[in-house]
Amino acid sequence: MVDRLKDSEDKLLESLFRSDPVPDDGFSLKIMSRIKRRVWIRRLTLPAAFVIGAAIAVKPLSQLVVTFSKFLTMIPTDVGSLSLSNFPQFSTVFLGGVLLVGIMMVTKMLEE
């Protein structure tokens, strides 16, 4: 039944698609190799930039850690009513973080 509904334009398109491919003398292969090369370049650029940036940031980061550790030694361990025993346990903080992430995901889904 579908064959009966085809008009002349559909038959022309079918005949064009059935024809032999046009010889391109390797043009398609050159284009495909360039596309593959660009994909690999894009895949390697971000990790390479990360490694270079990390190498540049090692010295300032080490200086920051040393300065921060010196700063922590200056702060008394019990400042007024603020002590480590007043902070919630790790499991409570973790569950709160999971709840926060869940709420953020639900709000993102509701926006869409």
C-alpha positions in Angstrom: 0.0 0.0 0.0 2.9 2.3 0.7 4.2 1.8 -2.9 0.9 3.1 -4.2 1.1 6.3 -2.2 4.5 7.3 -3.6 4.6 10.2 -6.0 7.2 11.0 -8.7 9.4 12.9 -6.2 9.6 9.9 -3.9 10.5 7.6 -6.7 13.2 10.0 -7.9 14.7 10.2 -4.4 14.7 6.4 -4.1 16.5 6.1 -7.5 19.1 8.6 -6.3 19.8 6.7 -3.1 20.1 3.4 -5.0 22.7 4.8 -7.4 26.4 4.1 -7.0 28.4 6.3 -4.6 30.3 9.2 -6.2 34.1 8.5 -6.3 35.9 11.1 -4.1 39.5 10.0 -4.5 40.1 9.6 -0.7 38.4 12.9 0.3 36.1 11.3 2.8 39.0 9.4 4.4 41.0 12.7 4.8 38.0 14.4 6.4 37.4 11.5 8.7 41.1 11.4 9.8 41.0 15.2 10.5 37.8 14.8 12.6 39.4 11.9 14.6 42.6 13.9 15.1 40.6 16.9 16.4 38.6 14.7 18.7 41.8 13.3 20.2 43.2 16.8 20.5 40.1 17.9 22.4 40.3 14.8 24.7 43.9 15.5 25.6 43.8 19.2 25.9 41.9 19.4 29.2 44.0 16.8 31.1 47.2 18.4 29.7 46.0 21.9 30.9 45.2 20.4 34.3 48.7 18.9 34.7 50.3 22.2 33.6 48.2 24.2 35.9 48.8 21.8 38.8 52.6 22.0 38.1 52.4 25.8 38.2 50.3 25.9 41.4 52.4 23.5 43.5 54.7 26.1 45.0 52.0 28.7 45.9 49.8 25.9 47.3 52.7 24.6 49.5 53.3 28.1 50.7 49.6 28.5 51.5 49.6 25.2 53.5 52.6 26.3 55.5 51.0 29.7 56.2 47.7 28.1 57.1 49.4 25.6 59.5 51.2 28.5 61.2 47.9 30.4 61.5 46.3 27.3 63.1 49.0 27.1 65.8 48.2 30.7 66.8 44.5 30.0 67.4 43.7 28.6 70.9 42.0 25.2 71.0 39.1 26.5 73.1 37.8 29.9 72.0 35.0 30.8 74.4 32.2 28.3 74.1 33.5 27.1 70.7 35.2 23.7 71.0 35.4 20.5 69.0 32.9 18.8 71.2 30.2 21.4 70.2 30.4 20.4 66.5 28.1 17.8 65.1 29.4 14.3 64.3 30.6 13.5 60.8 27.6 11.2 60.1 25.2 14.1 60.8 27.1 16.4 58.6 27.3 13.7 55.8 23.5 13.1 56.0 22.9 16.8 55.9 25.0 17.1 52.8 23.2 14.2 51.1 19.9 15.8 52.0 21.1 19.1 50.5 22.2 17.4 47.3 18.9 15.6 47.0 17.0 18.8 47.5 19.1 20.5 44.8 18.5 17.6 42.4 14.7 17.7 43.0 14.6 21.5 42.4 16.5 21.1 39.1 14.1 18.4 38.0 11.1 20.6 38.9 12.5 23.5 36.9 12.5 21.4 33.8 
